[in-house]
Amino acid sequence: MATAVMTTLDPKSRAASRGMSDLAIRNLFIIPTILFLIVFNIFPLAYSLGYSFTDFRASTNAPANFVGLQNYRDLLNDPYIWNNFAVTAKYVIISVVGQVVVGFGTAMLLNRDIPFKGLITTLLLLPMMLSMAVVGLFWKLLYDPSWGVINWALGLGKFEWLGDPRMALYAVAITDIWMWAPFVMLLSLAGLSAVPKHLYEAAAIDRAGPFYTFFRITLPLVAPILMIAIIFRTMEAFKTFDLAYVLSTQPSTEVIAIRLYKMAFQEWQTGRSCALAYIVLIMVLAITNIYVKYLNKVKER
């Protein structure tokens, strides 16, 4: 068996001279990666899962007492936590819908022969390459009621974008849309460039209108890639912390990630915060699973 495996290697290669089979070479690359994932991903998950069933507080030296599902019951019965989830859901809907509309619309505009197309595309991709904290501080200056450019451009005087509880969440979502719509645009451009040109030529011969062409050709063929963009952006928007924390301190912008941060590092309810983290994880997995099932249905069409 070893002789048969060795025949798959070049006799002059260094691997063959060392007697390494294809299986050994594969394991040489895979095993370190698996060990890395176990140490830095799986172990912390299992460790925090154990703490979620205790009343452990990292700020004290008191031993952790097992409380079972009490942390989960308290969190699920807490109306304040459900309000955080409601704020997060509202933020996710506004942000993801805005990113899809702006990103896909921009991709449609760029999916044609225009001067300096490469330069324009590169400039549009710059926002998503910036740090979230830097973007938050930058937009906080833009929203400033005294010298902010946005109020001056819209003629709103000294309107309080971040100080108004009704507008603060929309302000954070607009910033997120500006930053991550280029991601949706990039994936949409890849999908649009893959649409066969002869379909548009056939539609033009049949005198199909632009709306018919869009809803019958463009959107169905780009939908799988667009769904992938929606999946990624929904997961990231659900976990948003940086922008909301930097931009505003209004209760109307306290998404679940901020509440988790306060519970873990300000109130030092370590065990309960671990339980909340797992509730968030389960919700993200459930939402992602729904998207994936719908994506598979779209691919089957």
Buried (B, 14 or more C-beta within 10 A) or exposed (E): EEEEEBEEBEEEEEBBEEEBBEEEEEEEEEEEEEEEEEEEEEEEEEEBBEBBBBBBBBEEEEEBEEBEEBBBEBBEEBEEBEBBBEBBBBBBEBBBEBBBEBBBBBBBEBBEEEEEEEEBBEEBEEBBEEEBEEBBEBBBEBBBBEEBEBBEEEEEEEBBBBBBEEBBBBBBBBBBBBBBBBBBBBBBBEBBEEBEEEBBEEBEEEEBEEEEBBEEBBEEBBBBBBBBBBBBBBBBBBBBBBBBBBBBEBEBBBBBBBBBBBBBEEEBBBBBBBBBBBBBBEBBEEBBEEBEEBBEEEEEE
